[in-house]
Every structure is written in structure tokens, then in C-alpha cells.
Amino acid sequence: MKTAWWLIIGLCLSCSGPVLHSAKEAGYPLIAEMPLYIPLVMVAAGQFCLFRGIRRVIGDIWTAFTGSGRKSVSDNPPRLAAGSSLGEDVEPVSDFDADAAFARYMQQRAGSETEVLPARSVKPPAPRLGSRQQAGFGRRVV
């Protein structure tokens, strides 16, 4: 059904562009003010739709003769949601225990809080050479 819609829309757009252009040349007041690119865009969109429709027709014929090509919905197995199952218990792939890892992390964290790390000496900033202040992005003033 999608193939038919591509072809119908393509034919309608491809035919309505020249009709608007000829009506503009005839001097109809509303269409006379319309820019030239609107009928051209309509024809281009119509040609694109026709191309897609013809391509789908060829694909459907190819699938019918060879039996391969696009997969139908019945060929794909049904997908399950992430948390659902068909009643089968699936073994976990990994033996990772998140609770145990969190407990180890909390123990290490509690142990590191009791240690006092030596304070680093803070060096004063280097003196600026020059009176110009750097403002914003760009090269650094030396």
C-alpha cells in the first residue's frame, strides 16, 4: 500500500507544479505573486516520490521472483520487552554482585576518611609581566 501512496503523491505533485506555472503565466492574481521556486520545488518533490514508488515496485517484483529481499513482519521473531519473559528463568550472564561492590567501596571510603593527608604547600601565582590583562579567549599574553 505504501508503494501506491508514493506513486499517487508523486504524480499529483509532478502534475500540479506545471499547472501552477501555467496559471501564473495566464495572469491569475493570487498565483501571479507566487515565486517561481514553489512550482519547481513541487515538481522536484513529485519526482522524488515517483522515484521512491518505482523503486518500491521494483523491490516488490524482485522479492516476488527471487523470494529474498525485504523481510516481512512474520519472518522476524517477536521481541520481548527488557523486563518481560515467556516464563523461562534466564541465568544471569555475569556473577557481579553490585551490593557487595558497594559495601567494599563504603568500607574503603570510611577507612580513608580517618587518614589525614599532608597539606600541600600552595605556591603564590607567578607575577605578570606586563600591564595588559588577558581578556577572554585567545593567545596567552607572556
Secondary structure, DSSP 4 states (H G I P E B T S, - for coil): -HHHHHHHHHHHHHHHHHHHHHHHHHT-HHHHTS-THHHHHHHHHHHHHHHHHHHHHHHHHHHHHHS-SSPPGGGSPPPPPTT--SSPPPPPS----HHHHHHHHHHHHHHHHHS-PPPPPPPPPPPPSSSPPP-SSSSPP-
